[in-house]
Amino acid sequence: MASVTRVNGIPPVIAGNTVSTSQIALFVIDAGGDLRAEDDAANEACELILSVVQPLAYCFVNDNSGQLSVVCDGHSVTAASLQGRLRELGSTAGPNDYDMSGATVTAATTFVVA
């Protein structure tokens, strides 16, 4: 019987790294201000963010930080492209004039499911 000697291991499994084995990308978005009052009506900031980002999964932080984590199809999206698209919403986004002009997007360095 023929045998095969394994010479390669699993992908890099190093504490603190985010590794994707498929075409997904993970990002952290800082929308610039408290989003808790922006999630209960049509066209408010939360809905606008989701319509621009088109995430596969997301989680808004329930505090005044304005942060959310998103999982996106990573085929053709980068932190820079998402940031540019969010900032295009401007300083008067939605019915409450939410300021998205300073939104930032960074590639996630950790991934936690609780």
Wavefront OBJ file of the C-alpha trace (Angstrom):
o trace
v 0.000 0.000 0.000
v 1.308 3.446 -0.905
v 1.770 5.922 1.850
v 1.772 9.681 1.861
v 3.913 11.665 4.222
v 2.301 14.815 5.491
v 4.603 17.805 5.089
v 2.214 20.709 5.644
v 0.084 21.441 8.659
v -3.070 23.412 9.161
v -3.276 27.129 8.336
v -1.505 29.437 10.788
v -3.232 29.082 14.110
v -1.637 31.795 16.177
v -3.357 33.402 19.133
v -4.561 36.860 18.205
v -4.813 36.259 14.440
v -8.039 36.296 12.471
v -7.896 33.611 9.785
v -10.486 33.101 7.067
v -10.651 29.863 5.114
v -13.229 31.249 2.694
v -14.036 34.487 0.889
v -15.175 36.424 3.937
v -13.813 39.593 5.452
v -14.380 40.909 8.956
v -14.460 44.604 9.777
v -15.037 46.914 12.726
v -16.966 50.070 11.902
v -16.919 53.184 14.059
v -19.874 55.203 12.814
v -18.793 58.231 14.816
v -21.471 58.468 17.467
v -24.163 56.755 19.484
v -26.363 54.548 17.269
v -28.887 53.435 19.882
v -31.474 56.025 18.820
v -30.841 55.214 15.153
v -32.322 51.715 14.984
v -36.068 52.002 15.353
v -37.363 53.579 12.143
v -36.926 53.391 8.390
v -33.870 55.013 6.826
v -32.167 55.764 10.129
v -28.387 55.416 10.427
v -28.346 51.700 11.309
v -30.430 50.795 8.274
v -28.357 53.058 6.024
v -25.126 51.440 7.239
v -26.488 47.966 6.565
v -27.720 48.945 3.110
v -24.258 50.243 2.184
v -22.210 47.448 3.756
v -24.492 44.513 2.823
v -23.091 42.256 5.587
v -23.564 38.518 5.856
v -23.675 38.984 9.640
v -23.377 41.981 11.949
v -23.503 43.070 15.569
v -24.137 46.610 16.806
v -22.545 47.383 20.181
v -25.184 48.448 22.705
v -23.415 51.537 24.024
v -22.597 55.066 22.906
v -19.470 54.079 20.934
v -21.154 53.830 17.539
v -19.293 50.601 16.823
v -20.427 47.518 15.000
v -18.738 44.405 13.701
v -19.577 43.021 10.280
v -18.834 39.891 8.281
v -18.868 40.548 4.527
v -18.285 38.696 1.320
v -14.592 39.447 0.981
v -14.375 39.051 -2.772
v -14.120 42.728 -3.603
v -14.394 44.740 -0.411
v -11.730 46.388 1.706
v -11.790 48.536 4.816
v -10.937 51.548 2.657
v -13.750 50.900 0.165
v -16.338 50.457 2.922
v -15.125 53.564 4.719
v -15.419 55.633 1.565
v -18.935 54.380 0.867
v -20.076 55.102 4.430
v -18.592 58.599 4.417
v -20.473 59.334 1.198
v -23.652 59.265 3.306
v -22.460 62.648 4.587
v -23.132 64.656 7.699
v -26.932 64.611 7.436
v -27.740 60.921 6.899
v -31.290 59.796 7.503
v -34.204 61.598 9.148
v -32.169 62.408 12.290
v -29.223 63.929 10.360
v -26.688 61.408 11.654
v -23.114 62.445 10.818
v -21.379 59.644 8.883
v -18.702 61.913 7.408
v -16.076 60.742 9.907
v -16.922 57.027 9.964
v -13.928 54.703 10.092
v -13.586 51.071 9.067
v -10.754 48.763 10.060
v -10.070 45.122 9.301
v -10.912 43.016 12.333
v -7.985 41.532 14.221
v -10.107 39.355 16.515
v -13.309 37.367 16.183
v -15.422 36.482 19.192
v -18.760 34.712 19.336
v -20.453 34.763 22.702
l 1 2 3 4 5 6 7 8 9 10 11 12 13 14 15 16 17 18 19 20 21 22 23 24 25 26 27 28 29 30 31 32 33 34 35 36 37 38 39 40 41 42 43 44 45 46 47 48 49 50 51 52 53 54 55 56 57 58 59 60 61 62 63 64 65 66 67 68 69 70 71 72 73 74 75 76 77 78 79 80 81 82 83 84 85 86 87 88 89 90 91 92 93 94 95 96 97 98 99 100 101 102 103 104 105 106 107 108 109 110 111 112 113 114
